[in-house]
């Protein structure tokens, strides 16, 4: 297991670094703008927009530091960037290596299928946590200069929610790659889960009659209780992390049952 894990981490360090740089660039672009948006002009702009649109985009609390960080990074750009990285890595982990022939070669050298999935799952988790940690450190680095007024504790909880959400989408791709194969298909399934989760959350915020849709949205599981505002713990995100733990185990069973000889 360890050789596969180390090779996967070593072989993807460039992509990890590029994703991390993209996160830093986005935060460097958005966070310093917050002090200039806290005046009456911003509130007037929000008042001029349709209320449903403001609520859907999560801009209803954008004039506060926590609301701004949530709307611009954790709930939007950070979510899409880190989820895209997670789904990309997860679709490559099994399905991509199967298409390239590496999976068959590794298994032929005595690596068990369960060990292979465990190594790839751990590599996925480590890389996603690295990206989330880079984002959290950058947010805290801008906290004072951008006048966000965030406490480290809620930033940690929100970062854990972001990691859980990105990994939730990633393990769907991982399981699809193990059970079905096909890198494009497995990536598409992970992307579909991400988009569907975001859409369900958006629709659930439109009307009290549709709030129940949020119960089926991993996006709502992660950010529905506004972790940046405090009062939410990492334990409250248990739905996400159950999938992150269970789906790799299911992927092990699925890969064991597949005929990889074509």
N, C-alpha and C positions, 0 to 999 in steps of 0.2 A: 504493500500500500504506500509506504513512504516514498519509494523512488518515483511512483506515478504522481504523487502529490507534489513533490519537489520539482519534478520536470514540468508539471503543468504551471506552477507558480513562476518558475524561471522562464518558461516559454512565453508567458503572457505579461511580463513586467512592463513592456513598452505600452501595451494597450491600457494596462492599469494606470500607468503614469499619465497617459494622454487623457483618459477619463478624469483623473484627479485634477489635471490642469484645466480642463473644461469647467469643472465645478468651481475651482478657485476664480476663474475668469468671470463666470456668471455672478458669483457673489461680489466680486470686486466691482462689477458693473452696477448691480442693483442696490446693494446695501447702503453705499454712501449717498444715494439719492433720497433716502428717507427723511432727513431733516428738512429738505426743501418741499416735501409733500405734506407736511403736517399742518399747513396753514388752511385758511378758509377756502382757498381756491380749489384744493383737492376735494373738500367736502361738497362744494358746489358742483364739481364735476360728477361726483358720485350721485348727487341728488338729481342730476339731469339724465342719468341712465335709467333704463327700466329696472325696477327693483328685483325682478326675477333674475335678470342678467347679473346684477351685482351679487346676489346671493349665490348663484351658480358658480361664479368665478371665485367666490370666497373673499370678495372685496368689501363685505359689510363691516369688517373691523380693520380695514387696511390703514387707518389713521393711527393705530396703536403700533408700538414696536413689535409686539408679539404677532399681531394680525398681519403686519407687513411682511415679516419674515416667513410666516406661514403661507401667505398668498403668493409670494414671489419665489421662494426657494423650496421649503419643505413640501408644500402641497402642489407645486407646479414644476418649475425647472429642475429642482433636485429629484423630484419623483420621476419625471420623464428621463432624465439623464441616467440616474443610477438604475432604474428599471430596465432601460435599454441595454446598459452594460450587463446587467444580470441575465437577461434573456439571451443576449448574444453569447455570453460565456456558457450558459447552460445548454444552448442548442448545439454548441461546438463540442461540449464535454463528452457526449456519447454519440449522438447522431452524426456530428461533423467528423469525429474520429473514425466512425464506422465507414463513412463514405470515402475517407482518405486512405483507409486500410490500416491505420495505426491501431485501432481497437483489436482487430484480429491478430496483429503482430504481438501486441501486449499480452493478450490472452494465451497465445501460443508459447509465451515465455514463462508460463506458470503463474501469472497473475489471475486470481480468482475473480469471477464476475462481480460478486458482492464487494470484494476489496476494491475493484476498479471503480464501482459506483460510489463507494464510501470516500475514496480519494478525490474523485471529481466533485462530490458534494462539498467536502471540506474545503477544497480549493475555491469553489464558488463562494462559500460563506466568508472565507478569509478576504477575498478580493472585494466583495461588497462591503464588508466591515471597514476595510481600508478607505474606500471612497467616502463612506459615511463619516468616518473619523476625520478625514480631511475637511469635509464640509462643516462639521461641528467646530473644529479648531478655527476655521476661517470665520465662521459666524461670531464666535467669541472674540476673535482678534479685532473685528470691526464693531463689537458691541458698544464700546465707549465712544469712539469717533463718530459712529453713525447714530448715536443717541437712541439705541433700541431699548435699553432698559431691561435686558433679559438676564435671568439668573442661570447659572451653569446647570443646575438640576433639571429644570424643564427643557433646556436645550438637549441634555443627555437623553431624556425620555422621548422627546420628539425625534431625535436621531435614531433611537432604537426602533421607534415606530416606522421610520423611513426605511431602515434596514430590513425590518420584518416584511414590509410591503413589497420591497424590491425582490427579496428572496422568495416571497410567496409566488410572485409571477415567474421567477426563475425556475423554481422547482416543478412548475407545470411543464415548462419546456424540457427539463431534465427527465421527467417521467415519460413525456411523449417520445423523447428520443430513445429511451430504454424499451418502451413498449411497442413502438411503431417504427421508429427510424425515420430518416429524412430530415436533414438540417433545416430546410426551409419550412417544413410542416411543423416541426417542434418549435421553431422561433415564432411562427405564426400563432400557434396556440398560446404561448406566453404573452405575446403582444395583444391577442384578443382578450385574455384575462385582464390585462392591465387597462385596456380601453373600456371594457365592460364594467370593471370596478369603478373607474372614474365616472362613467356615464350614470351608473346606478346611484352613486352618491349625489351627482348633480340633479338628477330627477327627484330624488328623495327630499332635496332641499327646496323644491319648487312649491310644494303644497303639503299641508298637514295630512291629506289623504294618501300621499305617496311616501310618507316617512318610513313606512315599513320596508321599502326597497333598500334602505340603508343597512338593514340587518343582513342583507345578502352581499354587501359590498365590502371587500377587503380594504378599500380606501377609507370607508367609514370606520371600520374596526381600528384603523391606524390613527386617524385624525378627527374622528367624530366628536371626541371629548376635549378637543383643543389642548393637547399636551403642553404647548408653549405657555399656556396660562396657569400651569400648575394644577395640583389636585389629581393628577393622573400618574400612575406608576407603570413601570415596565410590565408588571404582572397583569395589568389590565389589558395587555395586548396578546393575551394567551391564544386567541383564535388564530392569529397569524403564525405564531411560532409552533403550534401543533402541526400545521401543514408543512412548515419548514423541516420539521423532524420526521414526520410520518411519510411524506412523499419520497424522500430518498430511500427509505426502507422498502416502500412499494416498488420503486424503480429497481432495486436489487432483485426482487422476486420476478419482476417483469423481464429483466434482462436474462435471468437464469432460464426462463421458459422459451426464449426466442431462439430460432434457428438462424445463426449468423453466417451460414455457409452460402447464402444466396438463394 
